[in-house]
Amino acid sequence: MVENEKPKLTRQLAEHIEDEFKHPNSKLTADVERWGEDTAQAMTRLCRAFPTLRGAPGSEPWDALPFLHWLCTSAAVTPACYHAGKFVLQIWDAVEDWQAVARATIEEGGLGLSEVDLEPFNIVAARARWDEDHTAAFASWIALPFWPERLPGIER
């Protein structure tokens, strides 16, 4: 980052925080405009934000298990896509061990993919693989986050 850009970014962040305090309902309106009114819409829109996740099985409508299966088995999954998919799954359920779900038998509610190696999402590893579009999608969620358990809609 260029030295003279730091004050500009700091000023923009300060203005954003000040605006949040002045207009608390504007965040709710922005949330609905960006992510939708319910869990399914929010997760689908989050997937669409990442170029490599658009149209992925389980992304539209949102369904975590088909999405996880695709992420673990598809030859179309690139390193950028892999990290974006892990991020989306973490948003869906931050405490779930997605590798354990993938490895669990179908009878146990898993996918039966015993050989899967799916480490937890890591922003540093992800950022090293993401292009500008993937980084912008992530930044979009950072700027205006949502948590599925706080939205109406489908059960997890």
N, C-alpha and C positions, 0 to 999 in steps of 0.2 A: 504494500500500500504506500502510496506517495505521502510524504509527510504532511503536505498542506491539505490532504483529504481528511485527515483525522479530525480536525476541528469541525469540518462540515458534517461528518457522520455523527459526532458527539452532539452537535446542535440539533440534527434531525431526530436523534433518539430522545433528547430532552423535550423537543416539541411534541413528539409522539406521546410521551408519558404525560406531559401537561394536558394534552388533548384528551387523554383517557380520563383524567380527573374532571375536566370541564364537561365532558359529554359521555357519561357512563353508559347510556343506552345506545350510543352510536356503535359500540363494540358488538352488542347483541344484533343490531341490524346488519352490521358487516359480516358477522358469523353466518347468519342465515343467507345472506347474498352469496357468500363465497362457498359455504359448505352444504347448504340446504337445511331443511327443517327437521330431518330425522337421521338416525344412525346410518341407515342404508344409503341415503343420498350422500352423506358426508364421506363415508368410506369409498363410495364409487367416485366421487369428485376428487378425493385425495389420490386414488389410483390414476385417474385421468390426468392429474397434474404432472405425473412422471411419464415422459414419452415412451419409455420401454414397458410400462405397465398398462397402457391403453389397450383395451380389448382382451386382456388376459383372462383366462377362465377364472371364475369366482370374483372378478372385479365388478361385473355389471350384470345383474345385481350382485351386491357384495355377499360372499359366502366364503368364510375363512378356510374351510377344509379343501375345497377345489382349488382355491388360490394357492394354498400351501403345497398341494400335490403338484400343481403346475410349476411352482418355484423350485421344487426339489427334483423334478424329472424332465422338464422340457429342455431340449437342445437349443431352443431360442433364447434362453436366459443368459444374458451377458453379465460380466462382473458389475456393471452399473445397475442393471436390472435386478440382480441378486441383492444388492445392498438396498435398493429402493423397496423391494418386496419385503425384506426383513424390517425395514422402518415401518412400513404400513402394518405389518403384523404386530409390531410392538405398540403401535397406536391402538390397534384393536384390543390387545390385551398385554399390557406391559409386564405382567408377572408370569405369563404362560411360558413354559419351556417348549418352544415350538419344535425343537429337535425331538423331544420326548413324544410329542403328539405325532410327528411324522413316523417315528419308529414304533409306536404302540400298535398293537394289532387292531384290525378292524373291529373285532369284538370288544375291544377296550375303548373304542371311539377314536382310534387313530387311523393312520393310513397304511400301516403294515410295511413301511419302507425301512427295513432294518439296517441298511447300509448308509443311511443319510447322515451327513455331517453338516449340521446347520448351526453355526455358532451364533450367539446373540448379536443384535445390531450394534455396530460400533461406528460412531460418526467420523472418527479420524480415518478409518479404513474406507468408509463410504466416500468421503470427500476426495480421497486420493483417486477414486475411480469415476467420479461423477463429472459430467460436462456442465456447462452453464445452465442448461435447461433442467437437469436433475437438481442442481444446487438451488436454482430458483424455486423449484417445487418444494424442496425442503424448507427454504427460507419463508415461503408462503405460509406453511404450517407454523413455523416459529413465530412469525409476525401475528398470526391470528389462529392460535391453537384451538382444537376441540378435543374432548374426551368422550368416547362413545357412551360410557356409563352415565353421562350427564345429558344425553340427548334422548328424545323419545324414539321408539322404533323397535327394531328386532332385538330379541334376546341374544345374549352371548352365551 
